[in-house]
């Protein structure tokens, strides 16, 4: 009999929850339209939604992330379009220091027996919902290094069309070893929201798949990976809140 690799937690403990990883296919060309010039599409039209709870500042942080495949200088990785979290202390400092695209968001995430549920709500709009059932254990993949791309910049004081800190790509290189995986059968629902336009910009065109993954982080390095062209980046500088969704004066984009 094979022993389960499920991590053991103390009764009532939240830290160390597995990450709910949901993937789905979107329409060809949609990802390329959202990438700043310099970051290149990989030809993979798969969107990844992650729902998680991790300890930050010695307390649990619930969050949702939306990532799409992208390469920078020939290195394939994931471009993060936004991270909605429920912990205000981490929002501004994460953006100011590293360009991490965080914003305040209400997250519901739970597991009850085999039932898994998740919901993300921002500015009164629920934009992601998932409900599913754990169907069994999966096979953890070998240790790997993931490159997650963020962008950091500061527009000119006073409203000019320039930058006080020109746009750069931030490389978050994380080496992880998945230690426990469970397969989940369920339904992903993307709801239209002007503040988190996942359904609008990255519509689902096929079945979603999901799994619960517990990782052991081996290393994490955050570095400046190089400058983006400021002129071609300018149309991408105005975003919704702290995310990287196209915006107008920090709010939803005016079409």
Secondary structure, 3 states (H helix, E strand, C coil): CCCCCCCCCCCCCCCCCCEEEEEEEECCCHHHHHCCCCCECCCCCEEEEEEEEEEECCEEEEEEEEEEEEEECCEEEEEEEEEEECCCHHHHHHHHHHCCCEEECEEEEEEECCEEEEEEEECCEEEEEEEEEEEEEECCCCCEEEEEEEEEEEECCCCCCCEEEEEEEEEEEEEEEEEEEEEEEEEEEECCCCCCCHHHHCCECCCCEEEEEEEEEEEEEEEEEEECCHHHHHHHCCECCCCCCEEECCEECCC
